[in-house]
Amino acid sequence: MLRKGLLPVLFAVLISFAGTKLVACAGPAWPSDEERRFLDAYRDSVTAGATDDQFAHADKLYVEALQVLSETYVEKIDRAAFVENSIASLNGLEIEDMSPINIVGAALDDSLHTLDPHSAYMTDDMFRRLQESTEGSFAGVGIVISLDDEKHIRIVSPIDDTPAARAGLRPDDRITHIDGHQMKGEPISEAVRLMRGRVGDPVTLTILRVDNSFDVTVKRARIEVPSVTAGIIDQDIGYIRVSRFDATTLDQTQEYLSELESRIVTPRGIIVDLRRNPGGLLDSAADIADQFLTSGLIVATEGRGERKMRSYEADRSDYFDLVPMAILLDRGSASGAELMAAALRENGRGVIIGERSFGKGSMQRIMPLTSGGGLKITTGYYTTPENHIVQGHGVVPDIEVNRADAEEFEREIDLEHALPSRRRDPRQSLASLDATTCEQDIEIERLGKSNRENLEEKPEDGEEVYRDSVLECAVGYFADGPLATYRNQVEPLLRAGL
């Protein structure tokens, strides 16, 4: 999945792979000579006492996985090279259970990571966690995690209003120990397992932040966190933040948009905040974009050889029709968040303010295997309405707002084995300015649950005042702030679809 930067996880990071589909797989063929080389090689690593049935089960897993990969991966794979990688990985496996099925699964996972950062082998338990994450409910501490290049557990982001967020955990923190267990070299699934538990039970995370190491103890909770928060800014600007796209996001979005429209008689603007949104279900992202569009293509997918596969067309536009819109992005906005922002801009609906986004534009499918577990395989790319691909490039804002304290982490193109960039959107930012030049005091009335990061409560005595400078700058786009000077440049371009 993700090595560094946004987005793999198995638990919540699997949320980040928008458009993940569940597809049934056919049974495997007989092993080829290439596959037989691996099947012979891995036997030397198996703990003594393995049965013939266990070997047969593991053999079937590998052969079936190679068949599925050859038929569905986004590029034609070199089967011989893949098998060589599988054999080479056997000497470096860091697993306790050296049974045939575990060795083959670990070798498959390692080999799939050499194709791209997001392809992976999934156990049955991982499937269950994926289902929980896309349903918007799970038990734990509430963080999105990944493996970095040094096989440390990296926090991609804490989920809003969860124990992890309230404990002050930050993107790019490394989890070195969980309840004293050393985590370097451990798979994501083991980190998730150790952080799961009964609601209310504490778990102690040892955090490495830059060069400072410290312990944080948080209580596990049932994470049924909303993916949408909203508010009214300065009495006449609607604000809605979508932190991820899951099965409940559309209903939450519609509920908040309806309330915003009923409360704001003459809206001056609407701000759609997609910062730190790692993506999620593609259908959800497309449906939410559709709330603001009357017609036009939202997103399409293409597979091997640029073969067009599926497209999502707009037909709804129920909310804030003709009201000026600003979409907020940052380097943590990925996958579905990038596609939604591009769809709104390329259909002339809104201006993008903030930072260039993460650049995750590939599509993964979950392929269950008859031999158990399954594969998460990259099968295509997402294309924007103008047929651009965000993979590797990200989405460039119309107005770039730079924060001096912005969190630094690598984007998609920096990940090991990242898929190459292609068909880049030629747009460049019209302006680039420092956030401090457009900070302003704004008044926010929160609706529903508060968002600690974007709609901050008043600080207690002695606490530093939090300013969401980018949000404050975006408010100025609709008023008399420094960004308002760019309205006359941006709005005609939007109307012309440029």
C-alpha positions, 0 to 999 in steps of 0.5 A: 500500500503506502510506504510513505505519504498518504495512503496505504493502510489496511485498516483505514488506509484501505479507505484511501484507495477510492474505487476499490471493487470486489471481483470474483476470480476463476480457479487457477490453472496448472502451475507453469515452469516459472511458478514451479520454481517458486513452489519448489523454493519456498518449501525450504523455508517452511517449518517442519511438520507441514502437511501435504494439504497445507502445501497444496493449499499454499501452492494453489494460492500462488498459482491462482494469484499469478493468473489473476495478476496476469489477467487484470493488472493495469500493465502487462507484467513480467511473470519471470521477474515477478517469480524471481522477486518472490523467490528473492523475498523468501530470505527476508521474510519477517513473520513468526508463523512459517507455515506454507500459507503464511510464507506464500502470502508474505512472499506474494505481498512483498512481490506485489509491492514491487509493482506499485505501492498499492497492490498487496495480498490480503488475508481474510482478516484484512478483508473484514477490516476493509469492509468495516472501514468502508462502512464508516465504523470500526473499533480502535484509536482512530488513525490512518497508518502506512509503512514508510520505506524503512518499514516503520509504522507511519501515521498518515493522519488521525481521524477527526474527533477520535481518541488519536486526534484528541491525544494530539497525534499528528501526520508523519508521527512514527509508532515505534512500539504498541504496548511495548511491542517493537513495531519496526518491520511488522506488517500493517495488519499486526499494528492494527491487531495490537491497536484493536481491542475492547472499548475503553481498554487503554493502549500505549503508543510509543511515538517518534516525532522528528527526534523526540520519542514519547509515550501516549496512552489512549483508550480504545473506542468504537469509531463511528466518526462522521466523515462530514462536518459543516458550519456557517462562516460570517453568517453568509458563507457555507462551509462543509468539510468531507474528511473521507468517502465511505458508505455514509458520506453522501447522506451526511453531506445532503443533510448538512447541505440542506441545513446550510441552505435553509439557514443562509438566506443569501449565500455569498459563497460555499467552501468545500474542504477536502484537505487531508481527505485520503479518498475512499469509495469512488461512488461516494466521491462521485455522488457528492460532486454530483450534488453541485453539478447539473451535467457533465462528466465527473470521472472515468476509469481506464484500464490496460492499454487506455481501454475505457471502462466506466464513467460517472455523469452528473445529473443532480445539482441539488444544492447552492446552484450558481453560488460561487464555490471554493474547494480547499486542497492540500498535499494530504488530499488524495484519490477521490478527493483529488477527483472530486476537486478536478471534476468541480473545477473542470465543469466550471463549478469552483476555484481550487485554493490551497496546495498541490494534492497528493497525486494518487490517481490509480484504481485498485480492485479487491480480488477474492481468491478461491484458495483464501484471502485475496489480492488488492491489484491496481487495475486502472487509472482515473481520468478527469472530465478533460481526460487528465490523469492525476497519478503522480501529478496531483491537482494544482490549485488555482490559487496556491496558499503556502503555510510556513508550518505545513506538514512535510511528507512525500507525495505519491510520485515519491513512493518506492515503485510508484506508477509513472505520471501520464497525461498531466493537466497543464494548468498552473496556479494563477497566484501563489501567496503566503498564508500570513498575508491573508489571515483574517478574523472569521466567525464560525457557527458550527453545525453538528459535531465540531471539527477540531482541526478546521473549526477549532474551539476557543483555546484554554488559558495558556494555549496557543491560538489556532488559526486555520490560515488557508480557510481564512484566506478562502473566506477572503476570496468571497469578500475583500481579502487579498484573494478577492483580487483574483476573482476577476481572473478565475471566474471567467476561466471557470465559466469558459471551462478553462 
